[in-house]
Amino acid sequence: MNPSMQQKAEAPHIVGYATFVKVWIALVVLTGLLVGLSVTHRPNLALLGLLIITPTKASLVLFYFMHLKYESATLKYMAAAAIAVLIIFIGLTFSDYLFR
């Protein structure tokens, strides 16, 4: 690796407080939407909201609060692979439960 690329990779990233406040507000709004959907007494709508909003909230936390947005592509692929394996195991668990 040449020295300029190494300095770029090691350079700290500065994220302003405004970014964190905006992400936090988005998380609060999305949580409010989830609570609002849960009290509608429509299970299908609540489930759809849960399947869409929850991964969105998780990705916001991963990318901004855990600083995954500023990491290398290799680390991002490793995190995506770990999440994919988790989803597969959860799917296998539910399929076992459904066919018993």
Phi and psi in degrees as GROMACS dihedral restraints (atoms count N, CA, C in turn):
[ dihedral_restraints ]
;  ai    aj    ak    al  type     phi  dphi    fc
    3     4     5     6     1   -76.6    20    10
    4     5     6     7     1   159.9    20    10
    6     7     8     9     1   -61.1    20    10
    7     8     9    10     1   -35.7    20    10
    9    10    11    12     1   -68.1    20    10
   10    11    12    13     1   -37.6    20    10
   12    13    14    15     1   -69.0    20    10
   13    14    15    16     1   -36.3    20    10
   15    16    17    18     1   -67.1    20    10
   16    17    18    19     1   -40.5    20    10
   18    19    20    21     1   -65.9    20    10
   19    20    21    22     1   -37.8    20    10
   21    22    23    24     1   -66.1    20    10
   22    23    24    25     1   -40.3    20    10
   24    25    26    27     1   -68.6    20    10
   25    26    27    28     1   -32.2    20    10
   27    28    29    30     1   -92.4    20    10
   28    29    30    31     1    -6.4    20    10
   30    31    32    33     1   -67.7    20    10
   31    32    33    34     1   132.9    20    10
   33    34    35    36     1   -71.3    20    10
   34    35    36    37     1   148.4    20    10
   36    37    38    39     1  -101.9    20    10
   37    38    39    40     1   135.2    20    10
   39    40    41    42     1  -106.0    20    10
   40    41    42    43     1   121.5    20    10
   42    43    44    45     1  -115.2    20    10
   43    44    45    46     1   126.8    20    10
   45    46    47    48     1   -74.7    20    10
   46    47    48    49     1   160.1    20    10
   48    49    50    51     1   -62.6    20    10
   49    50    51    52     1   -30.5    20    10
   51    52    53    54     1   -60.2    20    10
   52    53    54    55     1   -37.6    20    10
   54    55    56    57     1   -63.5    20    10
   55    56    57    58     1   -45.4    20    10
   57    58    59    60     1   -66.2    20    10
   58    59    60    61     1   -36.8    20    10
   60    61    62    63     1   -66.4    20    10
   61    62    63    64     1   -41.5    20    10
   63    64    65    66     1   -63.9    20    10
   64    65    66    67     1   -41.9    20    10
   66    67    68    69     1   -65.6    20    10
   67    68    69    70     1   -41.4    20    10
   69    70    71    72     1   -63.1    20    10
   70    71    72    73     1   -42.3    20    10
   72    73    74    75     1   -63.3    20    10
   73    74    75    76     1   -41.0    20    10
   75    76    77    78     1   -61.7    20    10
   76    77    78    79     1   -40.8    20    10
   78    79    80    81     1   -64.8    20    10
   79    80    81    82     1   -39.5    20    10
   81    82    83    84     1   -65.8    20    10
   82    83    84    85     1   -42.9    20    10
   84    85    86    87     1   -63.8    20    10
   85    86    87    88     1   -44.1    20    10
   87    88    89    90     1   -64.9    20    10
   88    89    90    91     1   -35.9    20    10
   90    91    92    93     1   -65.5    20    10
   91    92    93    94     1   -41.2    20    10
   93    94    95    96     1   -60.6    20    10
   94    95    96    97     1   -39.5    20    10
   96    97    98    99     1   -63.2    20    10
   97    98    99   100     1   -41.9    20    10
   99   100   101   102     1   -62.4    20    10
  100   101   102   103     1   -43.7    20    10
  102   103   104   105     1   -64.4    20    10
  103   104   105   106     1   -42.5    20    10
  105   106   107   108     1   -61.0    20    10
  106   107   108   109     1   -40.5    20    10
  108   109   110   111     1   -68.9    20    10
  109   110   111   112     1   -31.3    20    10
  111   112   113   114     1   -72.5    20    10
  112   113   114   115     1   -24.9    20    10
  114   115   116   117     1   -92.7    20    10
  115   116   117   118     1     2.9    20    10
  117   118   119   120     1   -77.9    20    10
  118   119   120   121     1   -11.8    20    10
  120   121   122   123     1    60.6    20    10
  121   122   123   124     1    29.5    20    10
  123   124   125   126     1  -117.6    20    10
  124   125   126   127     1    97.6    20    10
  126   127   128   129     1   -61.0    20    10
  127   128   129   130     1   -36.5    20    10
  129   130   131   132     1   -66.3    20    10
  130   131   132   133     1   -40.9    20    10
  132   133   134   135     1   -67.8    20    10
  133   134   135   136     1   -41.2    20    10
  135   136   137   138     1   -64.2    20    10
  136   137   138   139     1   -40.3    20    10
  138   139   140   141     1   -66.4    20    10
  139   140   141   142     1   -42.3    20    10
  141   142   143   144     1   -61.6    20    10
  142   143   144   145     1   -43.7    20    10
  144   145   146   147     1   -62.6    20    10
  145   146   147   148     1   -39.6    20    10
  147   148   149   150     1   -63.7    20    10
  148   149   150   151     1   -41.0    20    10
  150   151   152   153     1   -73.7    20    10
  151   152   153   154     1   -21.2    20    10
  153   154   155   156     1   -97.6    20    10
  154   155   156   157     1   -46.2    20    10
  156   157   158   159     1   -75.9    20    10
  157   158   159   160     1   -39.6    20    10
  159   160   161   162     1   -62.8    20    10
  160   161   162   163     1   -46.4    20    10
  162   163   164   165     1   -63.6    20    10
  163   164   165   166     1   -31.0    20    10
  165   166   167   168     1   -64.6    20    10
  166   167   168   169     1   -44.7    20    10
  168   169   170   171     1   -63.3    20    10
  169   170   171   172     1   -42.6    20    10
  171   172   173   174     1   -62.9    20    10
  172   173   174   175     1   -40.3    20    10
  174   175   176   177     1   -67.8    20    10
  175   176   177   178     1   -36.1    20    10
  177   178   179   180     1   -62.0    20    10
  178   179   180   181     1   -43.6    20    10
  180   181   182   183     1   -64.6    20    10
  181   182   183   184     1   -45.0    20    10
  183   184   185   186     1   -62.4    20    10
  184   185   186   187     1   -46.7    20    10
  186   187   188   189     1   -74.2    20    10
  187   188   189   190     1   -39.6    20    10
  189   190   191   192     1   -99.4    20    10
  190   191   192   193     1   -52.2    20    10
  192   193   194   195     1   -77.0    20    10
  193   194   195   196     1   -27.8    20    10
  195   196   197   198     1   -99.8    20    10
  196   197   198   199     1     5.0    20    10
  198   199   200   201     1    59.3    20    10
  199   200   201   202     1    28.0    20    10
  201   202   203   204     1   -69.5    20    10
  202   203   204   205     1   -23.6    20    10
  204   205   206   207     1   -60.5    20    10
  205   206   207   208     1   -29.2    20    10
  207   208   209   210     1  -102.6    20    10
  208   209   210   211     1     8.9    20    10
  210   211   212   213     1   -91.7    20    10
  211   212   213   214     1   173.7    20    10
  213   214   215   216     1   -72.5    20    10
  214   215   216   217     1   162.2    20    10
  216   217   218   219     1   -63.5    20    10
  217   218   219   220     1   -32.6    20    10
  219   220   221   222     1   -61.8    20    10
  220   221   222   223     1   -45.1    20    10
  222   223   224   225     1   -66.6    20    10
  223   224   225   226     1   -36.9    20    10
  225   226   227   228     1   -63.8    20    10
  226   227   228   229     1   -41.5    20    10
  228   229   230   231     1   -66.1    20    10
  229   230   231   232     1   -37.2    20    10
  231   232   233   234     1   -65.0    20    10
  232   233   234   235     1   -41.8    20    10
  234   235   236   237     1   -65.8    20    10
  235   236   237   238     1   -40.6    20    10
  237   238   239   240     1   -64.8    20    10
  238   239   240   241     1   -39.3    20    10
  240   241   242   243     1   -64.6    20    10
  241   242   243   244     1   -41.1    20    10
  243   244   245   246     1   -63.9    20    10
  244   245   246   247     1   -40.9    20    10
  246   247   248   249     1   -67.4    20    10
  247   248   249   250     1   -39.1    20    10
  249   250   251   252     1   -62.9    20    10
  250   251   252   253     1   -42.1    20    10
  252   253   254   255     1   -63.9    20    10
  253   254   255   256     1   -40.7    20    10
  255   256   257   258     1   -60.7    20    10
  256   257   258   259     1   -44.3    20    10
  258   259   260   261     1   -63.4    20    10
  259   260   261   262     1   -39.7    20    10
  261   262   263   264     1   -62.8    20    10
  262   263   264   265     1   -46.7    20    10
  264   265   266   267     1   -65.4    20    10
  265   266   267   268     1   -38.3    20    10
  267   268   269   270     1   -64.9    20    10
  268   269   270   271     1   -41.6    20    10
  270   271   272   273     1   -62.0    20    10
  271   272   273   274     1   -41.2    20    10
  273   274   275   276     1   -65.5    20    10
  274   275   276   277     1   -37.1    20    10
  276   277   278   279     1   -63.9    20    10
  277   278   279   280     1   -45.1    20    10
  279   280   281   282     1   -67.4    20    10
  280   281   282   283     1   -36.9    20    10
  282   283   284   285     1   -66.7    20    10
  283   284   285   286     1   -35.9    20    10
  285   286   287   288     1   -63.7    20    10
  286   287   288   289     1   -41.5    20    10
  288   289   290   291     1   -66.1    20    10
  289   290   291   292     1   -39.3    20    10
  291   292   293   294     1   -69.2    20    10
  292   293   294   295     1   -32.5    20    10
  294   295   296   297     1  -101.0    20    10
  295   296   297   298     1    18.2    20    10
